[in-house]
Amino acid sequence: MKILVFKNYEELSKRAAEEIASTIEAKPNAVICLASGDSPRRTCEIFVQEANQKRLDLSGAHFVGLDEWVGVSPDDPGSCQYFLRHNIINPLNVDRNHFHLFNVMASDLRDECLKMDNTISQLGGVDIMVVGIGMNGHIGFNEPGVAPDLFCHVAELDDTTQEVGQKYFTQKKELKMGITLGLAHLTHARKALLLASGIHKAPIVSRAFQASITNQVPASILQTHPNSLILLDEDAASNLVEKKKKCM
């Protein structure tokens, strides 16, 4: 695990976008797993701009969605699928066969999990997984107490996740369940990239990356990942006792 501290959200987002681009440049058929939400939003915007300006060849790359709210239509602006379609898939004109998202409207969500596991396996695994960290330490919908050896699964959402998740919707939603790649996918990814910004993330960042590893703080498993990169702005890093490499 390596921690880099940047002056602000914009700078850490630029570095994250560079990591995605360099992964594809080195491996044109790379598999990129992306979270949705506030943390990766600017990363997606910068990556799209850079990919278009540099005419990055994305014809062989595959994009995988990290998670989704169960019961939320993909047409809902608060859904993870909506985020990925509008911030990555549509702007880059990604081929239909090269993006892979959970269908939470399917009648059998266990089968959806198996399909995604099989897809990732057939593609040779995830090359770079870009995630955020929840206020309770979750990654995707891997909630506190999750088994670290799970692959795709349906999860009962923690109260904190249900409460914080409301910010993505214009009207109150029932957010009881989620479907997600598991921590096993994270630990098996060739590179893991975690983004965190803002003073509100400082306490959980400190618990995840300078305390002991525990499934009560799922993100702490990244301490064991040999190629994980934690990108923080100064606010998110403010509770770390030992400041890591600082990037200006």
Salt bridges, closest charged atoms under 4 A:
GLU10 OE1 - ARG42 NE 2.88
GLU11 OE2 - LYS14 NZ 3.58
GLU19 OE2 - ARG15 NE 2.91
GLU19 OE1 - LYS191 NZ 2.63
ASP38 OD1 - ARG41 NH2 3.64
ASP38 OD2 - LYS167 NZ 3.00
GLU45 OE1 - ARG42 NH1 3.03
GLU50 OE1 - LYS54 NZ 3.42
ASP76 OD2 - LYS173 NZ 2.84
ASP111 OD2 - LYS115 NZ 3.62
GLU112 OE2 - LYS115 NZ 3.68
ASP117 OD1 - HIS185 NE2 2.82
ASP127 OD1 - LYS27 NZ 2.88
ASP127 OD1 - ARG190 NH1 2.94
GLU143 OE2 - HIS138 ND1 2.69
GLU234 OE2 - LYS246 NZ 3.09
GLU242 OE1 - LYS244 NZ 3.68
